[in-house]
Amino acid sequence: MQDDPIETDELYEQLDYFLQNYGGERSIMSVSELDGYLTAIGCGKDLLHPNEWLRAIWGGDDDQPMWPSIEREEEFHSLVMLLHLEAVNGLINGDLAPVYLEHKDKDGKVTLIVEDWCVGFMRGAKLLGLAQSPDREFMDDVMASVRLFGTPAGWEKIDAMSDAEVRFWKENLEPSIMRLAQFHHPEIQILGNDGPKIIH
C-alpha cells in the first residue's frame, strides 16, 4: 500500500472493490454496510480482537475469500482497519458520521438510504450478542431505529408508515446509536456533528 494518507473516497472505492469481488452471498457487500458493522463493534462493552470480527465480514469459515496473495489479504485488512478507526473515533469523540448511500430519482429528489448501514450494524450487534444484554428495556429503546431499517420485520413496518414517521425514525437513528455507545463507555461526550458521510 502507498505511504501517503489515503483519501476518503479512494478508501471507500477500494473497500467496495474488495467486498464485491471477493465476497459471497453471506458477505458484507458495501462500504455503508461495513461501516455500520464496524460501528456496532465499537459500541460493545468489551473490545473484540480484530481476528474475531474480520473473518465474520465474509460470513462463516466456509465463506472466507481465496486470496491471490498474502499481500492482497493484508491490503484489505489495512483498509478495513482504517474504516474501523474512523468509526471508533467518531464514537469516542461523540461525533458519529455514518457512511450512508443516497438515491436521486428522475425528478432530482435525493433520498438518504440508511438500510445498508443498519443491516451492517445489526450484523455487528448479533456478533456482540447485544440482544442478550440484561438491560433489555434500554437496549430495545436504543435499537428500535436500527432494527426498523436493518431487518426484514422492520421493513414491513416501514412500508405501513407515513413519510413523517419514517423521517422521525431516521432522525432518531444516530442519537440512539450514540446513547448505546455512551451506555457502554460513559467517558464519551456527545457533541454535534456535520451529519453523515454520503456515498453514491
Residue pairs with C-beta under 8 A, 6 or more apart in sequence:
1 75
1 78
6 14
6 79
6 82
8 197
9 199
11 79
11 82
11 83
12 31
12 99
12 199
14 79
15 31
15 34
15 76
15 79
15 80
15 83
16 30
16 31
18 76
18 79
19 27
19 28
19 29
19 30
19 31
19 34
19 57
20 29
20 30
22 58
22 65
22 67
22 76
23 29
23 58
23 65
24 58
24 59
24 63
25 59
26 58
26 59
26 60
26 63
27 57
27 58
27 59
27 63
28 34
28 37
28 57
28 58
28 120
28 123
30 101
30 116
31 83
31 99
31 199
32 98
32 99
32 100
32 101
32 113
32 116
32 117
32 120
32 199
33 116
33 117
33 119
33 120
33 123
34 57
34 80
34 83
34 120
35 83
35 87
35 98
35 99
35 117
35 120
36 98
36 116
36 117
36 118
36 119
36 120
36 121
36 122
36 123
36 124
36 150
37 53
37 57
37 120
37 121
37 123
37 124
38 80
38 83
38 84
38 87
38 88
38 120
38 124
39 87
39 90
39 91
39 96
39 98
39 117
39 120
39 121
39 124
39 177
40 120
40 121
40 122
40 123
40 124
40 125
40 127
40 128
40 130
41 48
41 53
41 84
41 87
41 124
41 127
41 128
42 84
42 87
42 88
42 91
42 181
43 91
43 124
43 125
43 128
43 130
43 177
43 180
43 181
43 184
44 128
44 130
44 184
45 184
48 127
48 128
50 77
50 81
50 84
52 127
53 124
53 127
54 77
54 80
55 61
55 64
56 123
56 127
57 80
58 64
58 65
65 73
67 73
90 96
90 97
90 193
91 178
91 181
91 185
91 188
92 185
92 188
93 191
94 178
94 182
94 188
94 189
94 190
94 191
95 191
95 193
96 174
96 177
96 178
96 181
96 193
97 193
97 194
97 195
97 196
97 197
98 114
98 117
98 173
98 174
98 177
98 196
98 197
99 117
99 196
99 197
99 198
99 199
100 112
100 113
100 114
100 116
100 117
100 196
100 197
100 198
100 199
101 112
101 113
101 116
101 198
101 199
101 200
102 110
102 111
102 112
102 113
102 198
102 199
102 200
103 110
103 111
103 113
104 110
104 111
105 111
112 170
112 196
112 198
114 149
114 170
114 173
115 149
115 150
115 155
117 149
117 150
118 145
118 146
118 147
118 148
118 149
118 150
118 173
119 150
119 151
120 150
121 146
121 150
121 177
122 146
122 147
122 150
122 151
125 131
125 143
125 146
130 139
130 143
130 180
131 139
131 143
133 139
135 183
138 183
139 180
141 176
142 176
142 177
142 179
142 180
142 183
143 176
143 180
144 169
144 172
144 176
145 169
145 170
145 172
145 173
145 176
146 173
146 176
146 177
147 153
147 154
148 154
148 155
148 157
148 158
148 169
149 155
149 158
149 169
149 170
149 173
158 166
158 169
161 169
174 196
178 188
178 190
181 188
182 188
182 190
